[in-house]
Amino acid sequence: MIKNHYETTEQFCTIKTERYNESIDGMIDRIQESPSWMLPDLFSENLDMLRVESVVHGESDLSWLYLRRAQQSFTGHFQLSLNDGKAFMLDFDNGVLPVTGEYKNCYTGANHWLKAFYLAIIMRDMKAIGILSQVSEDIFKADEQGSENFDNQLAALFKAIFNPEANFAEQLVITTASFIPDEFTKARFGYVSRLFWPQLAIIQAIFTPGSEDKFNELMKEALKLHKEFWKKKSQSAAAEGVISLPLTALAVLAHDHAGYKLTVKNGYILDWLVTAENAPSNKPAQADSAQTTEPTDIPSHVLKALKEGDGSEIESLREQNHSQYLPALIALYEAEENWDLRGGIVALLIDRTDSTSDILSPLMNDALNSPDHQIRGLALVWLYNDLSVYDQIIGDYGIDEQKVDNLKKKYLAAQQGRCNELY
């Protein structure tokens, strides 16, 4: 048993919880007013609460809440950079918030991005994985603290895991070659060599068939290095290592992709996060790698029309009932970065404003961020639940981009008004 180096008490947890509840007063308003400040703070605060809550109470509703908020906040932090000056819908708790993007080169290096990506894997949030995969190396490098090459390459490796078009094997070689000890300061080398470097061999084992024993052997060594690094820190600093986000994310990948079971008894990887048997029902049960995301339960003729962008075929398919494979269509939308394909899915489902509204609402809200004004327009028709909206956005040459953007602003303003009333 690799015992956790950190201990705390019920009393300390109670005090922390009371302070947390006080600190989140007016949280929604503050997110919308100052997202570039609030989202990183919420990430840190919720991750801190998760550590204490999980040590004292294990798996609890609060543990899942803190985890989800930490993940959503830090994904949202990177969305700000991707949507500088543009309105977008931020996933938060069980709903969405209209937020305006604002680029700031703070906490945007690859070392910070990796934390967001680990959390997205742990939560099996394929939509967040897709969003984070859009963050470029240029954004990493522009961070005020810089972003080291090895960190950038490790980030590229994790992106490759979920990108069917990436050369995963080649990126693994590049990342391995980028680990050059002489390029690190002494302090940085201690961190990278114990917490980042071991991930490469573990990733290789996960994607090498029949390597479950090797996976567990490597995880055991990595857990020892993790403990060795954090137990030497002060009590306050040591709390950061209570949960190993990288190793937990890799255990989730091994569980979901390869079916590997972690057999190493330890206090740093929480079993309930790996198996996710009691995960919130609004999250998928698996963090699928690029090798396992093909939505085979969508009828082949529907999938063919979507992938080929066959407008006339999609138009005819709109008359059919797609309820049976609706979850697979939504999963495909969230996993794809091709906006033409995403637009086809929106067009396919545009008239479905019946009992499926709660399921489709996040998809349509996300479609408002499309670079294609026609997709944005179709999403608005659905979100307003009023086909007459279509007449409002039509111009002389089809859907008018300016009309769509004006209506989108009105929609987001109305949504913000409703959020203010609720909170």
C-alpha positions as CSV (number, residue, x, y, z in Angstrom):
1,M,0.0,0.0,0.0
2,I,1.4,3.4,-1.0
3,K,-0.2,5.5,1.7
4,N,-1.0,9.1,1.1
5,H,1.4,11.6,2.7
6,Y,-1.4,14.0,3.7
7,E,-3.8,13.9,6.6
8,T,-6.5,16.2,7.8
9,T,-9.5,16.3,10.2
10,E,-13.3,16.5,10.1
11,Q,-13.1,19.8,11.9
12,F,-10.7,21.3,9.3
13,C,-13.0,20.1,6.5
14,T,-16.0,21.7,8.2
15,I,-14.2,25.0,8.5
16,K,-13.1,24.9,4.8
17,T,-16.6,24.1,3.7
18,E,-18.1,27.0,5.6
19,R,-15.5,29.4,4.1
20,Y,-16.1,28.0,0.6
21,N,-19.9,28.5,0.9
22,E,-19.2,32.1,1.9
23,S,-16.8,32.7,-0.9
24,I,-19.1,31.6,-3.7
25,D,-21.8,34.2,-2.8
26,G,-22.6,36.0,-6.1
27,M,-20.5,33.5,-8.0
28,I,-22.5,33.6,-11.2
29,D,-22.5,37.4,-11.5
30,R,-18.8,37.5,-10.7
31,I,-18.0,34.9,-13.4
32,Q,-19.8,36.9,-16.0
33,E,-18.3,40.3,-14.9
34,S,-14.7,39.1,-14.5
35,P,-14.3,35.7,-16.0
36,S,-10.5,36.0,-16.5
37,W,-10.1,36.4,-12.8
38,M,-12.9,34.2,-11.5
39,L,-12.4,31.1,-13.5
40,P,-8.8,30.4,-12.5
41,D,-9.7,31.2,-8.9
42,L,-12.7,28.8,-9.0
43,F,-10.5,26.1,-10.4
44,S,-7.9,26.4,-7.6
45,E,-10.6,26.8,-4.9
46,N,-12.6,23.8,-6.0
47,L,-9.6,21.6,-6.5
48,D,-8.5,22.5,-3.0
49,M,-11.9,21.6,-1.6
50,L,-11.9,18.3,-3.5
51,R,-8.7,17.3,-1.9
52,V,-9.9,17.9,1.6
53,E,-13.4,16.5,1.0
54,S,-12.2,13.3,-0.6
55,V,-9.7,12.6,2.2
56,V,-12.3,13.1,4.9
57,H,-15.5,11.8,3.3
58,G,-14.3,9.9,0.2
59,E,-16.8,9.8,-2.6
60,S,-19.6,12.2,-1.8
61,D,-21.9,14.6,-3.7
62,L,-19.7,17.4,-2.6
63,S,-16.6,15.6,-4.0
64,W,-18.2,15.3,-7.4
65,L,-19.4,18.9,-7.3
66,Y,-15.9,20.3,-6.5
67,L,-14.4,18.1,-9.2
68,R,-16.9,19.2,-11.8
69,R,-16.6,22.9,-11.0
70,A,-12.8,22.7,-11.1
71,Q,-12.9,21.0,-14.5
72,Q,-15.5,23.4,-15.9
73,S,-13.8,26.5,-14.6
74,F,-10.4,25.7,-16.0
75,T,-11.8,24.5,-19.4
76,G,-13.7,27.8,-19.4
77,H,-10.4,29.7,-18.6
78,F,-8.9,28.4,-21.9
79,Q,-12.2,29.1,-23.7
80,L,-11.7,32.8,-22.9
81,S,-8.5,32.8,-25.0
82,L,-10.2,30.9,-27.8
83,N,-13.1,33.4,-27.9
84,D,-11.3,36.7,-27.3
85,G,-14.0,39.4,-27.6
86,K,-16.7,36.9,-28.6
87,A,-19.7,35.7,-26.6
88,F,-19.9,31.9,-25.9
89,M,-21.8,29.6,-23.7
90,L,-19.8,28.3,-20.7
91,D,-20.8,24.9,-19.2
92,F,-21.3,25.4,-15.5
93,D,-22.9,23.0,-13.0
94,N,-25.8,21.5,-14.9
95,G,-26.4,24.4,-17.2
96,V,-24.7,27.1,-19.3
97,L,-23.7,30.7,-18.8
98,P,-23.3,33.4,-21.5
99,V,-19.7,34.7,-21.1
100,T,-17.6,37.0,-23.3
101,G,-14.1,35.8,-24.1
102,E,-11.1,37.8,-23.0
103,Y,-7.5,36.7,-23.8
104,K,-4.9,37.0,-21.0
105,N,-1.5,35.4,-21.1
106,C,-1.8,34.2,-17.5
107,Y,-2.0,30.5,-16.5
108,T,-2.2,29.5,-20.2
109,G,1.1,27.6,-20.5
110,A,1.1,23.9,-21.3
111,N,1.8,23.0,-17.7
112,H,-1.6,24.6,-16.7
113,W,-3.4,23.3,-19.8
114,L,-2.4,19.7,-18.8
115,K,-4.2,20.1,-15.5
116,A,-7.4,21.1,-17.4
117,F,-6.9,18.2,-19.8
118,Y,-6.4,15.7,-16.9
119,L,-9.6,16.8,-15.3
120,A,-11.5,16.6,-18.6
121,I,-10.3,13.0,-19.0
122,I,-11.2,12.1,-15.4
123,M,-14.7,13.6,-15.9
124,R,-15.0,11.8,-19.3
125,D,-16.0,15.2,-20.7
126,M,-15.5,14.7,-24.5
127,K,-16.8,18.2,-25.2
128,A,-14.2,19.7,-22.9
129,I,-11.5,17.5,-24.5
130,G,-12.5,18.9,-27.9
131,I,-12.4,22.5,-26.7
132,L,-9.0,22.1,-25.0
133,S,-7.6,20.4,-28.1
134,Q,-8.1,23.6,-30.0
135,V,-5.7,25.5,-27.7
136,S,-2.5,26.1,-29.8
137,E,1.1,25.9,-28.9
138,D,1.3,29.7,-29.6
139,I,-1.1,30.3,-26.7
140,F,1.1,28.1,-24.5
141,K,4.2,30.0,-25.5
142,A,2.6,33.4,-25.0
143,D,2.0,32.7,-21.3
144,E,3.7,35.4,-19.1
145,Q,5.8,32.7,-17.5
146,G,6.6,31.0,-20.8
147,S,6.0,27.3,-21.6
148,E,8.8,24.8,-21.9
149,N,9.2,22.6,-24.9
150,F,8.8,19.3,-23.0
151,D,5.5,20.6,-21.6
152,N,4.3,21.6,-25.0
153,Q,5.2,18.2,-26.5
154,L,3.5,16.4,-23.7
155,A,0.4,18.5,-24.3
156,A,0.6,17.6,-28.0
157,L,0.8,13.9,-27.1
158,F,-2.4,14.1,-25.0
159,K,-4.1,15.9,-27.9
160,A,-2.9,13.1,-30.3
161,I,-4.6,10.4,-28.1
162,F,-7.9,11.9,-29.0
163,N,-7.2,13.0,-32.6
164,P,-7.7,10.2,-35.1
165,E,-5.7,12.2,-37.7
166,A,-2.6,12.6,-35.5
167,N,0.4,10.4,-35.7
168,F,0.3,9.2,-32.1
169,A,3.5,7.0,-32.3
170,E,5.5,9.8,-33.9
171,Q,4.4,12.3,-31.2
172,L,5.4,9.9,-28.5
173,V,8.9,9.7,-30.0
174,I,9.0,13.5,-30.3
175,T,7.9,14.0,-26.7
176,T,10.4,11.5,-25.4
177,A,13.2,13.2,-27.3
178,S,12.3,16.6,-25.9
179,F,13.1,15.5,-22.4
180,I,16.6,17.1,-22.1
181,P,17.6,17.4,-18.4
182,D,20.2,20.1,-19.1
183,E,17.5,22.4,-20.3
184,F,15.7,22.4,-16.9
185,T,16.6,24.3,-13.7
186,K,17.3,22.1,-10.7
187,A,13.8,22.7,-9.2
188,R,12.0,22.2,-12.5
189,F,13.9,19.0,-13.2
190,G,12.8,17.6,-9.9
191,Y,9.2,18.3,-10.7
192,V,9.2,17.1,-14.4
193,S,11.3,14.0,-13.8
194,R,9.0,12.8,-11.0
195,L,5.6,13.9,-12.2
196,F,5.7,14.3,-16.0
197,W,8.4,12.0,-17.4
198,P,6.8,8.7,-16.0
199,Q,3.6,9.4,-17.9
200,L,5.3,8.6,-21.3
201,A,6.0,4.9,-20.5
202,I,2.5,4.5,-18.9
203,I,0.8,6.0,-22.0
204,Q,2.8,3.6,-24.2
205,A,1.7,0.6,-22.1
206,I,-2.0,1.7,-22.3
207,F,-1.9,1.7,-26.0
208,T,0.2,-1.5,-26.3
209,P,-2.2,-4.6,-26.3
210,G,-1.6,-7.1,-23.5
211,S,0.5,-4.7,-21.3
212,E,-1.7,-4.7,-18.2
213,D,1.1,-6.1,-16.0
214,K,3.6,-3.6,-17.4
215,F,1.0,-0.8,-16.9
216,N,0.6,-1.7,-13.2
217,E,4.4,-2.0,-12.7
218,L,4.9,1.5,-14.2
219,M,2.0,3.0,-12.2
220,K,3.6,1.7,-9.0
221,E,6.9,3.3,-9.7
222,A,5.2,6.6,-10.7
223,L,3.1,6.6,-7.5
224,K,6.3,6.2,-5.5
225,L,7.9,9.1,-7.3
226,H,4.7,11.2,-6.8
227,K,4.8,10.6,-3.0
228,E,8.6,11.2,-2.8
229,F,8.1,14.6,-4.4
230,W,5.2,15.9,-2.4
231,K,6.0,14.5,1.1
232,K,9.0,16.8,1.2
233,K,6.9,19.9,0.8
234,S,5.5,22.0,3.6
235,Q,2.0,21.1,4.9
236,S,0.3,23.7,2.7
237,A,2.2,22.9,-0.4
238,A,2.0,19.1,0.2
239,A,-1.8,19.4,-0.1
240,E,-1.5,19.9,-3.8
241,G,-0.3,16.3,-4.2
242,V,-3.2,14.7,-2.3
243,I,-4.7,13.5,-5.6
244,S,-2.4,12.8,-8.6
245,L,-4.3,14.3,-11.5
246,P,-1.9,12.9,-14.1
247,L,-2.0,9.3,-12.8
248,T,-5.7,9.4,-12.2
249,A,-6.3,10.5,-15.7
250,L,-4.1,7.7,-17.0
251,A,-5.9,5.2,-14.9
252,V,-9.1,6.3,-16.4
253,L,-7.7,6.0,-19.9
254,A,-6.4,2.5,-19.1
255,H,-9.8,1.5,-17.7
256,D,-11.8,2.9,-20.6
257,H,-9.6,2.3,-23.5
258,A,-7.7,-0.9,-22.7
259,G,-9.9,-2.4,-19.9
260,Y,-6.8,-2.4,-17.6
261,K,-7.5,-2.6,-13.9
262,L,-5.2,-0.7,-11.5
263,T,-4.1,-3.3,-9.0
264,V,-1.7,-1.0,-7.0
265,K,-3.2,-0.1,-3.7
266,N,-2.5,3.5,-3.0
267,G,-3.9,6.7,-1.6
268,Y,-3.4,9.0,-4.6
269,I,-5.7,7.6,-7.2
270,L,-9.3,7.4,-6.1
271,D,-11.0,4.2,-7.3
272,W,-14.4,5.9,-7.5
273,L,-13.0,8.3,-10.1
274,V,-11.5,5.5,-12.2
275,T,-14.6,3.3,-12.3
276,A,-17.1,6.3,-12.2
277,E,-19.8,3.9,-11.1
278,N,-21.6,6.7,-9.3
279,A,-20.6,9.6,-11.6
280,P,-23.3,12.3,-12.2
281,S,-25.7,11.0,-14.8
282,N,-25.1,13.9,-17.2
283,K,-21.5,12.7,-17.8
284,P,-20.6,9.9,-20.3
285,A,-19.3,6.7,-18.8
286,Q,-16.1,6.6,-20.9
287,A,-13.3,8.8,-22.0
288,D,-12.9,7.4,-25.4
289,S,-9.6,7.7,-27.2
290,A,-9.6,8.5,-31.0
291,Q,-9.4,4.8,-31.7
292,T,-12.8,4.1,-30.1
293,T,-15.0,7.1,-30.9
294,E,-16.6,5.9,-34.1
295,P,-20.4,6.1,-33.5
296,T,-21.3,2.8,-35.0
297,D,-24.9,2.9,-33.6
298,I,-25.8,5.7,-36.0
299,P,-27.3,4.2,-39.2
300,S,-24.7,4.0,-41.9
301,H,-26.7,6.1,-44.4
302,V,-27.2,8.9,-41.8
303,L,-23.5,8.9,-40.9
304,K,-22.6,8.9,-44.6
305,A,-24.8,11.9,-45.3
306,L,-23.3,13.8,-42.4
307,K,-19.7,13.0,-43.2
308,E,-20.2,13.9,-46.9
309,G,-22.1,17.0,-46.1
310,D,-25.0,15.9,-48.4
311,G,-27.5,18.7,-47.9
312,S,-30.3,17.2,-49.9
313,E,-30.0,13.9,-48.1
314,I,-29.9,15.5,-44.7
315,E,-33.0,17.5,-45.6
316,S,-34.9,14.3,-46.4
317,L,-33.6,12.7,-43.2
318,R,-35.1,15.5,-41.1
319,E,-38.5,13.9,-41.5
320,Q,-37.4,10.8,-39.8
321,N,-37.3,10.1,-36.0
322,H,-33.7,9.9,-34.7
323,S,-34.5,9.4,-31.0
324,Q,-33.1,5.9,-30.9
325,Y,-29.6,7.1,-31.7
326,L,-29.9,10.7,-30.5
327,P,-27.2,10.2,-27.7
328,A,-24.8,8.9,-30.4
329,L,-25.5,12.0,-32.6
330,I,-24.8,14.3,-29.7
331,A,-21.6,12.4,-28.8
332,L,-20.5,12.7,-32.5
333,Y,-21.1,16.4,-32.4
334,E,-19.1,16.9,-29.3
335,A,-16.2,14.7,-30.5
336,E,-15.9,16.3,-33.9
337,E,-14.1,19.5,-34.8
338,N,-15.5,19.6,-38.3
339,W,-18.1,22.4,-38.3
340,D,-19.6,21.2,-41.6
341,L,-20.4,17.9,-40.0
342,R,-21.6,19.6,-36.8
343,G,-23.8,21.8,-38.9
344,G,-25.3,18.8,-40.6
345,I,-26.2,17.4,-37.1
346,V,-27.8,20.7,-36.1
347,A,-29.8,20.8,-39.4
348,L,-30.9,17.2,-38.9
349,L,-32.3,17.9,-35.4
350,I,-33.5,21.5,-35.9
351,D,-37.2,20.7,-35.7
352,R,-36.9,18.5,-32.6
353,T,-38.3,20.7,-29.9
354,D,-40.3,18.1,-28.1
355,S,-39.3,16.0,-25.1
356,T,-35.7,15.9,-26.2
357,S,-35.2,19.7,-25.5
358,D,-33.1,19.1,-22.3
359,I,-30.8,16.8,-24.2
360,L,-30.3,18.9,-27.2
361,S,-30.1,22.3,-25.4
362,P,-26.3,22.0,-24.7
363,L,-25.6,21.0,-28.3
364,M,-27.6,23.9,-29.7
365,N,-26.0,26.4,-27.3
366,D,-22.6,25.2,-28.3
367,A,-23.5,25.6,-32.0
368,L,-23.8,29.3,-31.3
369,N,-20.0,29.3,-31.2
370,S,-19.7,27.9,-34.7
371,P,-17.7,30.0,-37.2
372,D,-20.5,29.3,-39.7
373,H,-23.3,31.9,-39.4
374,Q,-25.8,29.4,-41.0
375,I,-25.2,26.9,-38.2
376,R,-25.5,29.8,-35.6
377,G,-28.8,30.8,-37.3
378,L,-30.3,27.3,-37.3
379,A,-29.3,26.9,-33.6
380,L,-31.1,30.1,-32.8
381,V,-34.3,28.9,-34.5
382,W,-34.2,25.8,-32.3
383,L,-33.3,27.7,-29.1
384,Y,-36.1,30.2,-29.6
385,N,-38.5,27.2,-30.3
386,D,-40.1,29.4,-33.0
387,L,-39.9,28.7,-36.7
388,S,-40.8,32.3,-37.4
389,V,-37.3,33.2,-36.2
390,Y,-36.1,31.7,-39.5
391,D,-37.9,34.5,-41.3
392,Q,-36.0,37.1,-39.1
393,I,-32.6,35.9,-40.2
394,I,-33.2,35.4,-43.9
395,G,-31.7,38.0,-46.3
396,D,-31.6,38.3,-50.0
397,Y,-29.0,35.5,-50.4
398,G,-30.1,33.1,-47.7
399,I,-29.3,33.3,-44.0
400,D,-27.9,36.8,-43.3
401,E,-24.8,36.8,-41.0
402,Q,-25.5,40.3,-39.6
403,K,-29.1,39.4,-38.7
404,V,-27.8,36.2,-37.0
405,D,-25.3,38.0,-34.9
406,N,-27.8,40.7,-33.8
407,L,-30.3,38.0,-32.8
408,K,-27.6,36.0,-31.1
409,K,-26.7,39.1,-29.0
410,K,-30.4,39.4,-28.0
411,Y,-30.6,35.8,-27.1
412,L,-27.5,35.8,-24.9
413,A,-28.6,39.0,-23.2
414,A,-32.0,37.4,-22.4
415,Q,-30.2,34.3,-21.1
416,Q,-28.0,36.5,-18.9
417,G,-31.1,38.2,-17.5
418,R,-32.6,34.8,-16.6
419,C,-29.4,33.8,-14.9
420,N,-29.4,36.9,-12.8
421,E,-33.0,36.2,-11.7
422,L,-32.1,32.7,-10.8
423,Y,-29.0,33.6,-8.8
